[in-house]
Amino acid sequence: MPIWWTHRIALVRSLRAACRGKVVFTYSIANFPTLRCLEQIRNDVCYHDANVKIVSVGGGLAYGAMSVTHHAVEDIGVMRCLPNLIVVAPGDPIEARAATRAVTAHPGPVYLRLGKAGEPVVHQGPIDFELGKAIPVRDGRDLTLVTTGGMLATAVHVADRLASDGIQARVLSMHTVKPLDADAVLAAASETGVVITLEEHSIVGGLGSAVAECLAERPDIRPVFKRLGLPSAFSPYIGSQQYLLEKHGLSVEAVAAAVKQTVGAASAR
């Protein structure tokens, strides 16, 4: 039986188990339980508001050496379009553990996007994790970096580097992309005046789009806004995750440079 068909059968069986009162988890490499099974997720899981948790590993470019067939860079955008589905992408292992407990307790469908394993620990103490509520990681007055998933460590390193240049960056871990913590976004926009999103995902449809939609509906708040992420294109590169991030301008050095340029443009307004 083709592997793509087994994923679809697993989701149908998950719905049956959920209808019997079970909390069901499905799991595979990120693009397989999402893009290959989209119709089943929409019609069987979301339409029935079933208690099914769709777990992916290798979000973003984690499986970079296996080429675009294994790059999961559109999944957040696709999943956040589906009714009833919560979309969660924890930023480090501490958030991942908390997210697992939270999605288990939530009585409905959830998409949980994880890395490949081995991601650095960012939080050095207990965190207050709640679905739909961003976690403040750094405070700052000059700009806000809003990040989701495995780019959290990069955002923190960028904030540290900017601090050495006298630029104070607020960092928000937006582990839940849907529902978005609009209050945190709007507060950041009002208080820092510059909002930059950072994600290992296409800039179309993901965190950047969600934040842009939030800001666009508040004409009284007009920060300088920029999305940093992957282009809406198939990557021509093959290699390690770190190599691909560097090639696409998502290394610490490249992100810091882009942030400085954005802050400079904001100051010149």
Protein Blocks (a to p, Z undefined) as FASTA:
>chain_A
ZZklmmmmmmmmmmmmmmnopacdddddfklmmmmmmmmmmmmmmmnopacddddehiaj
llmmnojmlccfklmmmmmmpghiacdddfbfklmmmmmmmmmmpgcdddddddeehiac
fblcdcdddehiacdfbdcfkbccddehjllmmmmmmmmmmmmnopacdddddfbfbdcd
fklmmmmmmmnopacddddddfehplmlmmmmmmmmmmkbccddddddddddddfbdcdf
klmmmmnopafklmmmmmmmmmmmmmmZZ
